[in-house]
Amino acid sequence: DGASVEDLRNIGPGVWQYQLRVPPSPARSQGELRVEFAPTPQAPQPTVLQASLPEAWAVVPSLTLEPSPIPVGVGGTLQSDLRVVLGMDPPEYRSGEVRLSLQRSGESVADLISTYGYDGFFALFGRGLRLERDQTYSAVATINAQTPFALDTDVAPLTQSSDVILGVCGNDGSAGEMSDGQMLQCVLSGRSSNLKLKRRIDIPNQRVCDMGAEIAFFLAQPATVSLRLYPIDDMDVSGAVEATLLSAEVLDEGLHRIDLTPGDVRLGTYLYEIDATGQLGNQEMVRGSLSNEPDRRDHLALGHTIVRSVDVFDGQFVLSRSDAQVAGRGPMLAFRRSYSSSLGNRIGPYGRGWSSPIEGHLSFDACGVIQAVGGEGAGGRFVYDHDDSEGNVVYRPLDGYHSSLLRRPSGDFDLYALDGTRYQYDGQEYQLRLIEDTSGNRLSYEYTPIGGRLVVTGLVQDNGRRFDLRYEVVGVDGLAMPLLQQLTGPDGIDVRYRYDEKGLLTEVRRAGLGSADPIEQFSYTNFGRYPDRSNPDRSHELGWRMVTATNALSGATIQYSYVPRWSAAARGDGSFADVISLFVTELTETDAGTVTFSYVGERGRPGVQTTVVKNARLYDTTYSMNEFGGVERIDDPIGSQSTVWNLQHRKPHSQTDAEGVLTEFSYDAYGNTLQQRLSGRGDPVQASWTFIPPDTFDPPVIKNRA
């Protein structure tokens, strides 16, 4: 019958264990097991093990609702009995305990339990049962409940004669990530109608990964359906249609899935509208939101040169602030924020462009890469490597990172830094849950769902000291977004945050020291949209960027000026994705003068990649870079310096200064410096280091202990 025995092993005297693989189609499996053992010195005659195997079944259970659609009267009461019928394939199978549940928007409202089940078994719900008009109803059954052989049916939707669209779900992932059964569950539970498209871009590492999405809806009857997208600009929905995904198409009843990619619509925020007209002329309309945004993952890149907080390769700047920290043993109790101009238009819980390391999480892209993302998005990247003997999934680091990432049998992830510090991420939401040093000292994270998003509301050390974070939900670009309002902690720490109606952080106040005066203020400019260079009918949203940061106590101000420039990132097929971004061209600081940045060459494409930096004394320094953004030559009024890069570790292989002194480096497999040798003037000077092998430690994750 196509079944096979696998992994036969002896687990005790006269006791054997095996796995039975049944064919993919429903069937009953019967047979005998015969194993012949070769002669040994202790048993010179061949030994034969023979046994009849207990029967096994490959079963597909299902549910049918009768009648469908069901007539519903005034007040939402059923006008006929509802039969929920269990089907078995193969039909001769008899199961153990059956649990049948009638659900309202994914929550059980009525249950029936039977000690056995069979093909044609049914539950009856009498006429007069009242259905709430704004809820969705469905049924699901479990056979062989509370046993290792429990199987669930797919969800069976309860359709009413007046229904057209029974539900909608937005899936932030490409088609195929969710089965039809999982998608149907999402549609009927009404979990989400908002979704995001992302094009993940890493110019220095030449990676582009499109993160698709899909809109799914369930029709209770055949209907004529249109699906349109309308731009949302400054909180207003435009009357002009951005894209028509379905135009008066006649669709059958059932589940429908519309796949989207970032290339299908321009960057921006949209309202999508599904308009369906049923066979009897009854019409329904549902709406949701969709955003399409670039997801830059190359800020704070390894090996890049930063001048006055500006990356000379891609012209992006990062501004970091520490609002509160408490000294102590183990991972520090601290709250830090960073503003990145490459993410300047992205809205988050700390304002547009702002993030915090406490937002740590694992990010999975459609190209098989896992990234450990801190608030600045600069974590290590990993791909699958192997499964170890303890059941852990081991991932291999990329791009010059040497940390260790494991997925435990529990589903949780552990990331170990080079010094052995452990970062634990839960296996459900992939959020950072705790940090533990090699002495066992811990910092734990507390999360609360606010405004449909999990945010950190508490940071707690082992000794009980903690920071508490308070948020308020505000409407930004048509979305509900929790924004941090207050941070409190030991010793009177009390920091307040103020935002404008666009979700831009404008002011930070320190209220815990007897003063509520602002300590820092920020202003921003909206750079709007920029025309596509290959398609005049398309444009790209640049959005908001910080233009001033002012110390409110001293009056010292930093001013930023920008220019839009094109870059490119290679796709796997050899083509390039065009990327428009704002490069910092001028930075002015009170009492420190003005620095200008001039860029030559399109980043990400072959050819000259240089940046000329003019300081406040009008001296030029020219930085010449490789395609990864590593500076290979610096020319300034003193002379020239050159660097040859070790691309495996994203560190220098050798450097020659303006006086001709050559410094050479060698590294071990984990990026630790083993040798540094200076030559070219006088006698050569050499220093060397040795490191304790990682397998000396338990677990073997400490890689940089000299």
C-alpha positions, 0 to 999 in steps of 0.5 A: 500500500506504499507505506514504509518503515524507517529508523528501526532501532533497538531501545531495550531487551526485546523492544524495537522502535520504528517510524512508519511513513504512510503514502500522501493519499488517504489510505489504510496501511497493513503489513509485516516487518521482517529484518534479517541480521547477519551472523556474528561471532556470538550468533553464527546463524542468521537472526530473523526478526518478523512481526505483524505491524498494527494497522495505521491510517492516513486520514483527511477529516473535513467539515461540511455545513448544511445548508450553505448559505443558510437563510437568516431572518430579521435580528440574525436568527437562523431560519432552518436547522444547521447541520455540521457534518464530519467527513472522513477520507477514507470513509471506513475510518473510525476515530476516537474522541471528536470535539466539534466547535462553532466559532464566532470570529475565531472564538468558540461559542458552542462545543460538542464532544463525542466519544467516537467519530465516523464519516457522516457524523453530524452536530445539529444547531437548531433554528432560532440560533442568533448570529451577530451581524458584525461577526464571522462564524465558522466551525472546526473539528478535532478527531482523536482529541487529546491523543498524539494522533489528534487531527484538525479539520480545515475551518468551515465558514458559515455563510449567510444568504445575505453575505457577500464578503465574509472576511479579509486578511492582510498577510505580510509575506508572499503567497505560499507562506500560509496554507489556504487553511491558515489563511482562511483562519486569518480571514474568519478571525479578522486578525488583520486587514493592514499590510506592508510591502518592503524592498530590503536594500543593502547597497554595500553588500549588494543585496536586494530582497523583495518582501511581498504581501497578499490580500485575501478575502472570502466570498460567501457567493459568486460575485463581481469584484473590484479591488482598488488602491487609493493614495493616502497623503497628509492623512487624506485619502486621494480620490484618484486610483493608484492601481486597480488589482481587480476590475469587475471580475466575476469570481466564484465563492470561496477563498481568493488570494491576491499576491503583491510585490514592492514593484507593483505600486509606488512607495507610499501609504494606501487605502485598499478597497474591495467592492463586491456585488453578489448574485442578488444585487446585494453589495458589500465593501471592505477596506484596509491599509497598505504601505510600500516602503524601502527597508534599508539594512546598510546603515552603520555598515562594517568597515565604513568611515564616519566623519562627524556622524556622516557615512562618507559612502552613502551620505547617511548620518546617525545621531545617538542619544542616551536618555537614562542609564544606571550603573550596576553588575551585568547588562546595563539598565539603559535607554538609548535612542538613535536617529538614522537619516536612511530611515528618516520617514519610517514611523515607529514607537519613538517617532519617525526615523528614531529607534532604540536597541530595546527594539531588538528582534529577529527579522526573516526575509524571503531570501533565506536570511535571518537578521538580528536587528537592534534599534539601528538595524545593524545586527548580524546576518545568518543563514541555515548551516546544520542541525546539531546532535542536541536538536538545535538548528545552527545558523552561519554568520555572514558579512564579517560577523562572527556571533553564533545563532541557534534555534532551540528545540523549544523554538526560541532563539539564542544569539551569542556575541563574541564575548559569550553574552546571550541574547534570547529571542522568543520563538513566537514573535521573535522579540528580544526577551533577555540579555545574559552575561557569562556570569548569569546576570540578566536584563529582562524585557517586558512587552505589552500589546498597545495599538496592535503592536508589541512594545517594550514597557519594562526593562528589569535587572535581576536585583529588581531595578527597572525602567518603565515606559509609557505610551499613547496611541495616536493616529499617524498616516491613517495607522494607530501607532503607540508613541513613547510618552514617558520613561521612569526609573530609579533615583528620580529618572523621569524623561518626557517625549513630545511629538507633532501630528506627523509622528515626529519627535520634536522635544525631550524633557527631563522632569525628574530633577525638579525641572521640566524644561526641554533638554533637546529639540528637533525640527524636520522637513518633508522632501516629498516625492522624487520622479523615477528616472526610468518611468516618468509615471512613477515617483518615490516618496522621500518623506521627512528628514531631520534638519536641526537638532538643538541643545535647549540648555546651551543653544548649540545646534546641528544643521543638516542639508541634503541632496537626492542621489541614485544608488543601485543594488544588484539583484540575483539575476545580474540586474540592478534595483534603483534606490533613491535616497537623501545624502547629507551635503552639509553639516553645520555645528554651532562653534564648530563651523560647516563641513561639506560632502561631495559625492562622485560615482553611483554607489553600488555600481562598478567605477569610481566611488569617492567622497570629498569632505571640506572641513571648516578650515576649507581643507579637502579630504578625498575618500576613495572606496571599494564597492562595499564602502570600505575606504581604500585611499585617503588624500588630504593636505598632509599626504596619502593613506591607503588600505587593503581590505580583508573582505572576509572580516570587513577589516583592514589587511594592511594600511600605509600611512602618509610617511610610508609606514606599513601596518599589516594585520592577520586574523583568526577565523572569528575576526580576532587580530592575531598579529600586527606588524609595522615596517617601513621606518626603522626596525619592524615592530610586531605584536601578536595575540593568542585566544582561548579556543571556543570549544574550551567553554560550555557552550562553545560560543566565547570566541574573543577571550585572549 
